[in-house]
């Protein structure tokens, strides 16, 4: 493996790791948002299968817990 290939492979691995961290952070942020909304008995607006829906935040938390 040449020097450039090694650098490219390392860069791809670093990018994949960064993407995983970003995804984990977004999931945590969404979870916390739903928890805060559920505590206030609020509805969330989501798009599901191209359809806009108003769903209780508590229901969304239950859905996340099932995953």
PDB file of N, CA, C and O in Angstrom:
ATOM      1  N   UNK A   1       0.855  -1.173   0.000  1.00  0.00           N
ATOM      2  CA  UNK A   1       0.000   0.000   0.000  1.00  0.00           C
ATOM      3  C   UNK A   1       0.896   1.230   0.000  1.00  0.00           C
ATOM      4  O   UNK A   1       1.797   1.352   0.830  1.00  0.00           O
ATOM      5  N   UNK A   2       0.644   2.145  -0.938  1.00  0.00           N
ATOM      6  CA  UNK A   2       1.439   3.347  -1.035  1.00  0.00           C
ATOM      7  C   UNK A   2       1.074   4.346   0.037  1.00  0.00           C
ATOM      8  O   UNK A   2       0.087   4.197   0.756  1.00  0.00           O
ATOM      9  N   UNK A   3       1.903   5.371   0.119  1.00  0.00           N
ATOM     10  CA  UNK A   3       1.691   6.398   1.133  1.00  0.00           C
ATOM     11  C   UNK A   3       0.355   7.109   0.946  1.00  0.00           C
ATOM     12  O   UNK A   3      -0.340   7.393   1.922  1.00  0.00           O
ATOM     13  N   UNK A   4      -0.008   7.399  -0.305  1.00  0.00           N
ATOM     14  CA  UNK A   4      -1.282   8.068  -0.566  1.00  0.00           C
ATOM     15  C   UNK A   4      -2.461   7.192  -0.185  1.00  0.00           C
ATOM     16  O   UNK A   4      -3.441   7.678   0.380  1.00  0.00           O
ATOM     17  N   UNK A   5      -2.374   5.906  -0.488  1.00  0.00           N
ATOM     18  CA  UNK A   5      -3.472   4.998  -0.151  1.00  0.00           C
ATOM     19  C   UNK A   5      -3.661   4.921   1.360  1.00  0.00           C
ATOM     20  O   UNK A   5      -4.788   4.924   1.854  1.00  0.00           O
ATOM     21  N   UNK A   6      -2.575   4.853   2.071  1.00  0.00           N
ATOM     22  CA  UNK A   6      -2.657   4.815   3.534  1.00  0.00           C
ATOM     23  C   UNK A   6      -3.290   6.066   4.089  1.00  0.00           C
ATOM     24  O   UNK A   6      -4.096   6.003   5.017  1.00  0.00           O
ATOM     25  N   UNK A   7      -2.929   7.205   3.525  1.00  0.00           N
ATOM     26  CA  UNK A   7      -3.505   8.478   3.962  1.00  0.00           C
ATOM     27  C   UNK A   7      -4.994   8.530   3.650  1.00  0.00           C
ATOM     28  O   UNK A   7      -5.788   8.994   4.468  1.00  0.00           O
ATOM     29  N   UNK A   8      -5.374   8.053   2.466  1.00  0.00           N
ATOM     30  CA  UNK A   8      -6.779   8.049   2.066  1.00  0.00           C
ATOM     31  C   UNK A   8      -7.581   7.127   2.972  1.00  0.00           C
ATOM     32  O   UNK A   8      -8.667   7.494   3.419  1.00  0.00           O
ATOM     33  N   UNK A   9      -7.061   5.935   3.251  1.00  0.00           N
ATOM     34  CA  UNK A   9      -7.762   4.983   4.121  1.00  0.00           C
ATOM     35  C   UNK A   9      -7.952   5.574   5.518  1.00  0.00           C
ATOM     36  O   UNK A   9      -9.020   5.449   6.116  1.00  0.00           O
ATOM     37  N   UNK A  10      -6.907   6.216   6.026  1.00  0.00           N
ATOM     38  CA  UNK A  10      -6.982   6.815   7.357  1.00  0.00           C
ATOM     39  C   UNK A  10      -8.033   7.937   7.364  1.00  0.00           C
ATOM     40  O   UNK A  10      -8.807   8.068   8.312  1.00  0.00           O
ATOM     41  N   UNK A  11      -8.045   8.738   6.301  1.00  0.00           N
ATOM     42  CA  UNK A  11      -9.004   9.828   6.191  1.00  0.00           C
ATOM     43  C   UNK A  11     -10.432   9.292   6.138  1.00  0.00           C
ATOM     44  O   UNK A  11     -11.324   9.855   6.774  1.00  0.00           O
ATOM     45  N   UNK A  12     -10.658   8.225   5.399  1.00  0.00           N
ATOM     46  CA  UNK A  12     -11.994   7.629   5.315  1.00  0.00           C
ATOM     47  C   UNK A  12     -12.443   7.104   6.672  1.00  0.00           C
ATOM     48  O   UNK A  12     -13.601   7.262   7.058  1.00  0.00           O
ATOM     49  N   UNK A  13     -11.518   6.477   7.388  1.00  0.00           N
ATOM     50  CA  UNK A  13     -11.849   5.951   8.710  1.00  0.00           C
ATOM     51  C   UNK A  13     -12.184   7.099   9.663  1.00  0.00           C
ATOM     52  O   UNK A  13     -13.139   7.010  10.434  1.00  0.00           O
ATOM     53  N   UNK A  14     -11.400   8.169   9.609  1.00  0.00           N
ATOM     54  CA  UNK A  14     -11.665   9.326  10.464  1.00  0.00           C
ATOM     55  C   UNK A  14     -13.016   9.951  10.123  1.00  0.00           C
ATOM     56  O   UNK A  14     -13.755  10.366  11.015  1.00  0.00           O
ATOM     57  N   UNK A  15     -13.337  10.017   8.829  1.00  0.00           N
ATOM     58  CA  UNK A  15     -14.631  10.563   8.413  1.00  0.00           C
ATOM     59  C   UNK A  15     -15.775   9.697   8.913  1.00  0.00           C
ATOM     60  O   UNK A  15     -16.792  10.223   9.366  1.00  0.00           O
ATOM     61  N   UNK A  16     -15.628   8.383   8.840  1.00  0.00           N
ATOM     62  CA  UNK A  16     -16.664   7.469   9.317  1.00  0.00           C
ATOM     63  C   UNK A  16     -16.854   7.619  10.822  1.00  0.00           C
ATOM     64  O   UNK A  16     -17.983   7.615  11.313  1.00  0.00           O
ATOM     65  N   UNK A  17     -15.751   7.750  11.550  1.00  0.00           N
ATOM     66  CA  UNK A  17     -15.841   7.933  13.000  1.00  0.00           C
ATOM     67  C   UNK A  17     -16.531   9.252  13.345  1.00  0.00           C
ATOM     68  O   UNK A  17     -17.349   9.310  14.263  1.00  0.00           O
ATOM     69  N   UNK A  18     -16.198  10.303  12.610  1.00  0.00           N
ATOM     70  CA  UNK A  18     -16.821  11.608  12.848  1.00  0.00           C
ATOM     71  C   UNK A  18     -18.313  11.538  12.545  1.00  0.00           C
ATOM     72  O   UNK A  18     -19.120  12.085  13.297  1.00  0.00           O
ATOM     73  N   UNK A  19     -18.690  10.876  11.461  1.00  0.00           N
ATOM     74  CA  UNK A  19     -20.099  10.722  11.110  1.00  0.00           C
ATOM     75  C   UNK A  19     -20.849   9.975  12.210  1.00  0.00           C
ATOM     76  O   UNK A  19     -21.966  10.354  12.565  1.00  0.00           O
ATOM     77  N   UNK A  20     -20.253   8.933  12.743  1.00  0.00           N
ATOM     78  CA  UNK A  20     -20.884   8.170  13.838  1.00  0.00           C
ATOM     79  C   UNK A  20     -21.094   9.052  15.071  1.00  0.00           C
ATOM     80  O   UNK A  20     -22.128   8.964  15.733  1.00  0.00           O
ATOM     81  N   UNK A  21     -20.111   9.900  15.373  1.00  0.00           N
ATOM     82  CA  UNK A  21     -20.237  10.797  16.523  1.00  0.00           C
ATOM     83  C   UNK A  21     -21.341  11.829  16.300  1.00  0.00           C
ATOM     84  O   UNK A  21     -22.103  12.143  17.215  1.00  0.00           O
ATOM     85  N   UNK A  22     -21.418  12.352  15.076  1.00  0.00           N
ATOM     86  CA  UNK A  22     -22.461  13.331  14.753  1.00  0.00           C
ATOM     87  C   UNK A  22     -23.840  12.694  14.863  1.00  0.00           C
ATOM     88  O   UNK A  22     -24.751  13.285  15.444  1.00  0.00           O
ATOM     89  N   UNK A  23     -24.004  11.493  14.312  1.00  0.00           N
ATOM     90  CA  UNK A  23     -25.284  10.789  14.389  1.00  0.00           C
ATOM     91  C   UNK A  23     -25.689  10.524  15.833  1.00  0.00           C
ATOM     92  O   UNK A  23     -26.852  10.699  16.197  1.00  0.00           O
ATOM     93  N   UNK A  24     -24.738  10.104  16.652  1.00  0.00           N
ATOM     94  CA  UNK A  24     -25.026   9.836  18.063  1.00  0.00           C
ATOM     95  C   UNK A  24     -25.445  11.123  18.771  1.00  0.00           C
ATOM     96  O   UNK A  24     -26.363  11.107  19.590  1.00  0.00           O
ATOM     97  N   UNK A  25     -24.781  12.233  18.461  1.00  0.00           N
ATOM     98  CA  UNK A  25     -25.128  13.515  19.062  1.00  0.00           C
ATOM     99  C   UNK A  25     -26.520  13.980  18.659  1.00  0.00           C
ATOM    100  O   UNK A  25     -27.273  14.495  19.485  1.00  0.00           O
ATOM    101  N   UNK A  26     -26.860  13.797  17.383  1.00  0.00           N
ATOM    102  CA  UNK A  26     -28.197  14.177  16.920  1.00  0.00           C
ATOM    103  C   UNK A  26     -29.278  13.339  17.582  1.00  0.00           C
ATOM    104  O   UNK A  26     -30.316  13.866  17.982  1.00  0.00           O
ATOM    105  N   UNK A  27     -29.041  12.036  17.699  1.00  0.00           N
ATOM    106  CA  UNK A  27     -30.015  11.157  18.351  1.00  0.00           C
ATOM    107  C   UNK A  27     -30.224  11.572  19.804  1.00  0.00           C
ATOM    108  O   UNK A  27     -31.351  11.580  20.299  1.00  0.00           O
ATOM    109  N   UNK A  28     -29.131  11.917  20.484  1.00  0.00           N
ATOM    110  CA  UNK A  28     -29.230  12.341  21.879  1.00  0.00           C
ATOM    111  C   UNK A  28     -29.991  13.664  21.989  1.00  0.00           C
ATOM    112  O   UNK A  28     -30.822  13.832  22.881  1.00  0.00           O
ATOM    113  N   UNK A  29     -29.708  14.594  21.089  1.00  0.00           N
ATOM    114  CA  UNK A  29     -30.385  15.890  21.112  1.00  0.00           C
ATOM    115  C   UNK A  29     -31.885  15.723  20.864  1.00  0.00           C
ATOM    116  O   UNK A  29     -32.698  16.357  21.536  1.00  0.00           O
ATOM    117  N   UNK A  30     -32.252  14.880  19.909  1.00  0.00           N
ATOM    118  CA  UNK A  30     -33.661  14.628  19.618  1.00  0.00           C
ATOM    119  C   UNK A  30     -34.329  13.963  20.808  1.00  0.00           C
ATOM    120  O   UNK A  30     -35.452  14.313  21.170  1.00  0.00           O
ATOM    121  N   UNK A  31     -33.647  13.013  21.411  1.00  0.00           N
ATOM    122  CA  UNK A  31     -34.184  12.330  22.598  1.00  0.00           C
ATOM    123  C   UNK A  31     -34.480  13.336  23.711  1.00  0.00           C
ATOM    124  O   UNK A  31     -35.551  13.311  24.317  1.00  0.00           O
ATOM    125  N   UNK A  32     -33.525  14.213  23.966  1.00  0.00           N
ATOM    126  CA  UNK A  32     -33.699  15.212  25.027  1.00  0.00           C
ATOM    127  C   UNK A  32     -34.837  16.180  24.698  1.00  0.00           C
ATOM    128  O   UNK A  32     -35.579  16.597  25.587  1.00  0.00           O
ATOM    129  N   UNK A  33     -34.969  16.534  23.424  1.00  0.00           N
ATOM    130  CA  UNK A  33     -36.070  17.400  23.005  1.00  0.00           C
ATOM    131  C   UNK A  33     -37.405  16.721  23.280  1.00  0.00           C
ATOM    132  O   UNK A  33     -38.307  17.333  23.852  1.00  0.00           O
ATOM    133  N   UNK A  34     -37.535  15.456  22.875  1.00  0.00           N
ATOM    134  CA  UNK A  34     -38.771  14.716  23.124  1.00  0.00           C
ATOM    135  C   UNK A  34     -39.052  14.581  24.615  1.00  0.00           C
ATOM    136  O   UNK A  34     -40.206  14.675  25.035  1.00  0.00           O
ATOM    137  N   UNK A  35     -38.022  14.364  25.416  1.00  0.00           N
ATOM    138  CA  UNK A  35     -38.208  14.253  26.863  1.00  0.00           C
ATOM    139  C   UNK A  35     -38.737  15.555  27.444  1.00  0.00           C
ATOM    140  O   UNK A  35     -39.630  15.551  28.291  1.00  0.00           O
ATOM    141  N   UNK A  36     -38.180  16.668  26.983  1.00  0.00           N
ATOM    142  CA  UNK A  36     -38.628  17.973  27.466  1.00  0.00           C
ATOM    143  C   UNK A  36     -40.066  18.236  27.019  1.00  0.00           C
ATOM    144  O   UNK A  36     -40.879  18.735  27.797  1.00  0.00           O
ATOM    145  N   UNK A  37     -40.375  17.903  25.779  1.00  0.00           N
ATOM    146  CA  UNK A  37     -41.729  18.095  25.269  1.00  0.00           C
ATOM    147  C   UNK A  37     -42.721  17.190  26.009  1.00  0.00           C
ATOM    148  O   UNK A  37     -43.838  17.608  26.313  1.00  0.00           O
ATOM    149  N   UNK A  38     -42.316  15.967  26.293  1.00  0.00           N
ATOM    150  CA  UNK A  38     -43.194  15.034  27.006  1.00  0.00           C
ATOM    151  C   UNK A  38     -43.476  15.540  28.416  1.00  0.00           C
ATOM    152  O   UNK A  38     -44.596  15.422  28.913  1.00  0.00           O
ATOM    153  N   UNK A  39     -42.463  16.100  29.051  1.00  0.00           N
ATOM    154  CA  UNK A  39     -42.643  16.632  30.402  1.00  0.00           C
ATOM    155  C   UNK A  39     -43.665  17.766  30.416  1.00  0.00           C
ATOM    156  O   UNK A  39     -44.339  17.991  31.421  1.00  0.00           O
ATOM    157  N   UNK A  40     -43.776  18.480  29.290  1.00  0.00           N
ATOM    158  CA  UNK A  40     -44.733  19.581  29.176  1.00  0.00           C
ATOM    159  C   UNK A  40     -46.020  19.151  28.475  1.00  0.00           C
ATOM    160  O   UNK A  40     -46.867  19.981  28.143  1.00  0.00           O
ATOM    161  N   UNK A  41     -46.154  17.835  28.254  1.00  0.00           N
ATOM    162  CA  UNK A  41     -47.340  17.267  27.609  1.00  0.00           C
ATOM    163  C   UNK A  41     -47.615  17.909  26.242  1.00  0.00           C
ATOM    164  O   UNK A  41     -48.750  18.260  25.921  1.00  0.00           O
ATOM    165  N   UNK A  42     -46.549  18.051  25.452  1.00  0.00           N
ATOM    166  CA  UNK A  42     -46.651  18.706  24.159  1.00  0.00           C
ATOM    167  C   UNK A  42     -46.701  17.704  23.008  1.00  0.00           C
ATOM    168  O   UNK A  42     -46.357  16.532  23.161  1.00  0.00           O
ATOM    169  N   UNK A  43     -47.136  18.199  21.864  1.00  0.00           N
ATOM    170  CA  UNK A  43     -47.186  17.412  20.642  1.00  0.00           C
ATOM    171  C   UNK A  43     -45.973  17.775  19.790  1.00  0.00           C
ATOM    172  O   UNK A  43     -45.520  18.919  19.790  1.00  0.00           O
ATOM    173  N   UNK A  44     -45.462  16.797  19.075  1.00  0.00           N
ATOM    174  CA  UNK A  44     -44.375  17.032  18.124  1.00  0.00           C
ATOM    175  C   UNK A  44     -44.954  16.955  16.714  1.00  0.00           C
ATOM    176  O   UNK A  44     -45.896  16.206  16.457  1.00  0.00           O
ATOM    177  N   UNK A  45     -44.383  17.728  15.821  1.00  0.00           N
ATOM    178  CA  UNK A  45     -44.788  17.701  14.420  1.00  0.00           C
ATOM    179  C   UNK A  45     -43.699  16.967  13.660  1.00  0.00           C
ATOM    180  O   UNK A  45     -42.542  17.386  13.657  1.00  0.00           O
ATOM    181  N   UNK A  46     -44.075  15.864  13.012  1.00  0.00           N
ATOM    182  CA  UNK A  46     -43.113  15.065  12.267  1.00  0.00           C
ATOM    183  C   UNK A  46     -43.659  14.782  10.874  1.00  0.00           C
ATOM    184  O   UNK A  46     -44.850  14.944  10.608  1.00  0.00           O
ATOM    185  N   UNK A  47     -42.776  14.363  10.009  1.00  0.00           N
ATOM    186  CA  UNK A  47     -43.174  13.919   8.675  1.00  0.00           C
ATOM    187  C   UNK A  47     -42.947  12.411   8.631  1.00  0.00           C
ATOM    188  O   UNK A  47     -41.827  11.934   8.816  1.00  0.00           O
ATOM    189  N   UNK A  48     -44.020  11.673   8.384  1.00  0.00           N
ATOM    190  CA  UNK A  48     -43.952  10.221   8.375  1.00  0.00           C
ATOM    191  C   UNK A  48     -44.557   9.730   7.066  1.00  0.00           C
ATOM    192  O   UNK A  48     -45.740   9.937   6.792  1.00  0.00           O
ATOM    193  N   UNK A  49     -43.724   9.077   6.266  1.00  0.00           N
ATOM    194  CA  UNK A  49     -44.167   8.591   4.953  1.00  0.00           C
ATOM    195  C   UNK A  49     -44.741   9.713   4.098  1.00  0.00           C
ATOM    196  O   UNK A  49     -45.734   9.524   3.395  1.00  0.00           O
ATOM    197  N   UNK A  50     -44.106  10.889   4.163  1.00  0.00           N
ATOM    198  CA  UNK A  50     -44.536  12.028   3.368  1.00  0.00           C
ATOM    199  C   UNK A  50     -45.755  12.753   3.903  1.00  0.00           C
ATOM    200  O   UNK A  50     -46.248  13.685   3.268  1.00  0.00           O
ATOM    201  N   UNK A  51     -46.245  12.342   5.053  1.00  0.00           N
ATOM    202  CA  UNK A  51     -47.438  12.945   5.652  1.00  0.00           C
ATOM    203  C   UNK A  51     -47.049  13.653   6.947  1.00  0.00           C
ATOM    204  O   UNK A  51     -46.362  13.080   7.792  1.00  0.00           O
ATOM    205  N   UNK A  52     -47.490  14.897   7.100  1.00  0.00           N
ATOM    206  CA  UNK A  52     -47.204  15.663   8.311  1.00  0.00           C
ATOM    207  C   UNK A  52     -48.184  15.234   9.396  1.00  0.00           C
ATOM    208  O   UNK A  52     -49.397  15.201   9.188  1.00  0.00           O
ATOM    209  N   UNK A  53     -47.622  14.903  10.570  1.00  0.00           N
ATOM    210  CA  UNK A  53     -48.450  14.421  11.678  1.00  0.00           C
ATOM    211  C   UNK A  53     -48.100  15.146  12.970  1.00  0.00           C
ATOM    212  O   UNK A  53     -46.957  15.550  13.183  1.00  0.00           O
ATOM    213  N   UNK A  54     -49.102  15.304  13.825  1.00  0.00           N
ATOM    214  CA  UNK A  54     -48.916  15.812  15.185  1.00  0.00           C
ATOM    215  C   UNK A  54     -49.045  14.608  16.117  1.00  0.00           C
ATOM    216  O   UNK A  54     -50.097  13.974  16.192  1.00  0.00           O
ATOM    217  N   UNK A  55     -47.961  14.307  16.821  1.00  0.00           N
ATOM    218  CA  UNK A  55     -47.928  13.124  17.680  1.00  0.00           C
ATOM    219  C   UNK A  55     -47.450  13.539  19.072  1.00  0.00           C
ATOM    220  O   UNK A  55     -46.514  14.330  19.195  1.00  0.00           O
ATOM    221  N   UNK A  56     -48.086  13.013  20.116  1.00  0.00           N
ATOM    222  CA  UNK A  56     -47.604  13.326  21.473  1.00  0.00           C
ATOM    223  C   UNK A  56     -46.130  12.914  21.626  1.00  0.00           C
ATOM    224  O   UNK A  56     -45.724  11.838  21.188  1.00  0.00           O
ATOM    225  N   UNK A  57     -45.354  13.779  22.246  1.00  0.00           N
ATOM    226  CA  UNK A  57     -43.934  13.499  22.434  1.00  0.00           C
ATOM    227  C   UNK A  57     -43.733  12.198  23.208  1.00  0.00           C
ATOM    228  O   UNK A  57     -42.758  11.483  22.974  1.00  0.00           O
ATOM    229  N   UNK A  58     -44.630  11.891  24.113  1.00  0.00           N
ATOM    230  CA  UNK A  58     -44.524  10.634  24.876  1.00  0.00           C
ATOM    231  C   UNK A  58     -44.574   9.429  23.943  1.00  0.00           C
ATOM    232  O   UNK A  58     -43.873   8.441  24.162  1.00  0.00           O
ATOM    233  N   UNK A  59     -45.397   9.509  22.908  1.00  0.00           N
ATOM    234  CA  UNK A  59     -45.500   8.420  21.943  1.00  0.00           C
ATOM    235  C   UNK A  59     -44.194   8.265  21.158  1.00  0.00           C
ATOM    236  O   UNK A  59     -43.761   7.148  20.877  1.00  0.00           O
ATOM    237  N   UNK A  60     -43.578   9.381  20.813  1.00  0.00           N
ATOM    238  CA  UNK A  60     -42.307   9.314  20.092  1.00  0.00           C
ATOM    239  C   UNK A  60     -41.208   8.709  20.956  1.00  0.00           C
ATOM    240  O   UNK A  60     -40.350   7.979  20.459  1.00  0.00           O
ATOM    241  N   UNK A  61     -41.237   9.014  22.246  1.00  0.00           N
ATOM    242  CA  UNK A  61     -40.268   8.403  23.166  1.00  0.00           C
ATOM    243  C   UNK A  61     -40.467   6.887  23.228  1.00  0.00           C
ATOM    244  O   UNK A  61     -39.497   6.129  23.241  1.00  0.00           O
ATOM    245  N   UNK A  62     -41.717   6.455  23.267  1.00  0.00           N
ATOM    246  CA  UNK A  62     -42.010   5.023  23.290  1.00  0.00           C
ATOM    247  C   UNK A  62     -41.486   4.354  22.021  1.00  0.00           C
ATOM    248  O   UNK A  62     -40.927   3.258  22.068  1.00  0.00           O
ATOM    249  N   UNK A  63     -41.677   5.030  20.883  1.00  0.00           N
ATOM    250  CA  UNK A  63     -41.192   4.478  19.613  1.00  0.00           C
ATOM    251  C   UNK A  63     -39.671   4.346  19.621  1.00  0.00           C
ATOM    252  O   UNK A  63     -39.127   3.346  19.152  1.00  0.00           O
ATOM    253  N   UNK A  64     -38.985   5.363  20.158  1.00  0.00           N
ATOM    254  CA  UNK A  64     -37.526   5.299  20.219  1.00  0.00           C
ATOM    255  C   UNK A  64     -37.063   4.162  21.120  1.00  0.00           C
ATOM    256  O   UNK A  64     -36.075   3.491  20.825  1.00  0.00           O
ATOM    257  N   UNK A  65     -37.773   3.953  22.207  1.00  0.00           N
ATOM    258  CA  UNK A  65     -37.390   2.899  23.151  1.00  0.00           C
ATOM    259  C   UNK A  65     -37.556   1.502  22.548  1.00  0.00           C
ATOM    260  O   UNK A  65     -36.861   0.565  22.944  1.00  0.00           O
ATOM    261  N   UNK A  66     -38.471   1.367  21.597  1.00  0.00           N
ATOM    262  CA  UNK A  66     -38.687   0.060  20.961  1.00  0.00           C
ATOM    263  C   UNK A  66     -37.584  -0.296  19.968  1.00  0.00           C
ATOM    264  O   UNK A  66     -37.381  -1.469  19.655  1.00  0.00           O
ATOM    265  N   UNK A  67     -36.877   0.712  19.477  1.00  0.00           N
ATOM    266  CA  UNK A  67     -35.820   0.486  18.461  1.00  0.00           C
ATOM    267  C   UNK A  67     -34.610  -0.166  19.022  1.00  0.00           C
ATOM    268  O   UNK A  67     -33.649  -0.415  18.294  1.00  0.00           O
TER     269      UNK A  67
END
